[in-house]
Amino acid sequence: MNKINGYTEDEAKRLVDYISVGKRQGKTLSGLFASYAKKTGRAKGSVRNYYYALLRSTGDERVKKLLSGKELKAEKITPFSEEETDKILKEILTQKSKGVSVRRAVLNLSKGDDKLMLRYQNKYRNVAGKQPERIERLMRECGLKNSADETQRRIEEEINGLYDKLAASLKEENKRLTVLIKRLTDENALLRLQLKNNM
């Protein structure tokens, strides 16, 4: 069997056996991916991706042999409807407007289901990249400000704040210099008077 995501045939067999035993014990795939990743030092996402890639390799006789009698199958993923997509995106955008990261928002939405979290995250990124106008429309529908507009407003406020501080500082410096000039002018006049009297 050719390597898939860097796994050898022996590694693939160990993973299949691990998942098979875990499933029979009633463990979730997400939990099994996490524990196998911890055990092997691999990333959880890499384990998950490899597992699904393996299940899709139905044309390889060695893969068929590995999976034989294990009762492992990839669940069919039903695509989100347009309404579901809008609902998901609105929730992510609403949380994002409160300072929550997209990653945290999709984690909250999925209630810890890694597979669902990944689907939500991919859907958001896909729409944000390919349909920015849809994101803008959903933001308007939710009464949210455009993040670019919000960033521009914040930058302008910071610039105005810095300008005000600088102006106040210059005003204070001007007052200090005015007092100093007056004192020096008075001292100069006094010195001239003393020179005149000594002559």
C-alpha positions in Angstrom: 0.0 0.0 0.0 1.3 3.4 -0.9 1.7 5.8 2.0 -1.2 8.1 2.7 -0.4 11.1 4.8 3.0 9.5 5.7 1.6 6.3 7.2 3.2 2.9 6.4 1.0 -0.2 6.0 1.9 -1.3 9.5 0.9 2.1 10.9 -2.4 2.0 9.0 -3.1 -1.4 10.5 -2.5 -0.2 14.0 -4.8 2.8 13.5 -7.6 0.7 12.0 -7.3 -1.8 14.9 -7.3 1.0 17.5 -10.4 2.7 16.0 -12.2 -0.6 15.5 -11.6 -1.6 19.2 -12.5 1.9 20.4 -15.8 1.9 18.4 -16.8 -1.4 19.8 -16.2 0.0 23.3 -18.6 2.9 22.4 -16.0 5.6 22.1 -16.5 8.5 19.7 -14.4 8.9 16.6 -13.4 12.4 17.8 -12.2 11.0 21.1 -10.4 8.1 19.4 -8.6 10.5 17.0 -7.5 12.6 19.9 -6.2 9.7 22.0 -4.5 8.1 19.1 -2.8 11.4 18.2 -1.6 11.8 21.8 -0.3 8.2 21.8 1.6 8.5 18.5 2.6 12.2 18.7 0.7 13.0 15.5 -1.8 15.9 15.1 -5.4 15.0 15.7 -6.4 16.5 12.4 -3.8 14.4 10.6 -5.1 11.2 12.2 -8.7 12.1 11.3 -7.7 13.0 7.7 -5.7 9.8 7.3 -8.6 7.7 8.6 -11.1 9.1 6.1 -8.6 9.0 3.3 -8.0 5.3 4.1 -11.7 4.6 4.1 -12.1 6.2 0.7 -9.2 4.1 -0.8 -11.7 1.3 -1.7 -9.8 0.4 -4.9 -6.7 -0.8 -3.1 -6.8 -4.6 -2.2 -4.5 -4.1 0.8 -6.8 -1.4 2.2 -9.8 -3.8 1.7 -7.9 -6.5 3.6 -7.1 -4.0 6.4 -10.7 -3.0 6.8 -12.2 -6.4 6.3 -14.5 -7.3 9.3 -13.8 -4.0 11.1 -17.2 -2.5 10.3 -15.6 0.9 9.8 -17.3 3.3 7.4 -17.2 6.9 6.6 -20.4 8.7 7.4 -22.0 10.4 4.4 -21.9 14.2 4.8 -25.0 16.0 3.8 -24.2 19.5 2.5 -25.7 22.5 4.3 -28.7 24.1 2.7 -28.6 27.8 1.9 -30.8 28.6 4.9 -28.5 26.5 7.2 -25.4 28.2 5.8 -26.9 31.7 6.4 -27.9 30.7 10.0 -24.4 29.3 10.7 -22.7 32.4 9.2 -24.9 34.8 11.1 -24.0 33.1 14.4 -20.3 33.1 13.6 -20.4 36.8 12.6 -22.4 37.8 15.7 -19.9 36.1 18.0 -17.0 37.6 15.9 -18.5 41.1 16.5 -18.2 40.5 20.2 -14.5 39.8 19.9 -14.7 36.0 19.7 -12.3 34.4 17.1 -13.8 32.4 14.2 -12.2 29.3 15.7 -13.8 29.8 19.1 -17.1 30.7 17.5 -17.2 27.5 15.4 -16.2 25.5 18.5 -19.1 27.1 20.5 -21.5 26.4 17.6 -20.4 22.7 17.2 -20.6 22.1 21.0 -17.2 20.3 20.9 -18.0 18.1 17.9 -14.7 18.3 16.0 -16.2 17.1 12.7 -19.0 19.6 12.8 -16.5 22.3 13.9 -14.3 21.6 10.9 -17.4 21.8 8.6 -18.5 25.1 10.0 -15.0 26.6 9.8 -14.5 25.4 6.2 -18.0 26.8 5.2 -17.2 30.2 6.8 -13.8 30.4 5.1 -15.2 29.2 1.8 -18.0 31.8 1.8 -15.7 34.6 3.1 -13.2 33.9 0.4 -15.6 33.4 -2.5 -18.7 35.4 -1.6 -17.6 38.4 0.5 -20.8 40.2 -0.6 -22.8 37.4 1.1 -20.9 38.1 4.3 -21.6 41.8 4.0 -25.4 41.1 3.4 -25.6 38.8 6.5 -23.7 41.4 8.6 -26.3 44.1 7.6 -29.2 41.7 8.3 -27.7 41.1 11.8 -27.2 44.8 12.3 -23.4 44.4 12.5 -20.9 46.9 11.3 -18.4 46.0 8.6 -15.2 44.9 10.4 -13.2 47.0 7.9 -15.3 50.1 8.7 -15.0 49.3 12.4 -11.2 49.0 12.1 -11.1 52.3 10.2 -13.2 54.0 12.9 -10.9 52.7 15.7 -7.8 53.8 13.8 -9.2 57.3 13.4 -10.2 57.5 17.1 -6.6 56.4 18.0 -5.1 59.0 15.7 -7.4 61.7 17.1 -6.5 60.7 20.7 -2.8 60.8 19.9 -3.3 64.2 18.2 -5.1 65.5 21.3 -2.4 64.3 23.6 0.3 65.8 21.4 -1.6 69.1 21.2 -2.0 69.2 25.0 1.7 68.4 25.5 2.7 71.1 23.1 0.4 73.6 24.8 2.0 72.8 28.2 5.5 73.1 26.7 4.5 76.4 25.1 3.4 77.7 28.5 6.6 76.5 30.2 8.7 78.2 27.5 6.7 81.4 27.7 7.5 81.6 31.5 11.1 80.8 30.8 11.4 83.5 28.2 9.8 86.0 30.5 12.2 85.1 33.3 15.3 85.3 30.9 14.0 88.6 29.5 13.7 90.0 33.1 17.2 88.7 34.0 18.6 90.2 30.8 17.0 93.6 31.6 18.4 93.4 35.2 21.9 92.6 33.9 21.8 95.6 31.4 20.7 97.9 34.3 23.6 96.6 36.5 26.1 97.1 33.6 24.8 100.6 33.0 25.1 101.5 36.7 28.7 100.2 36.9 29.9 102.3 34.0 
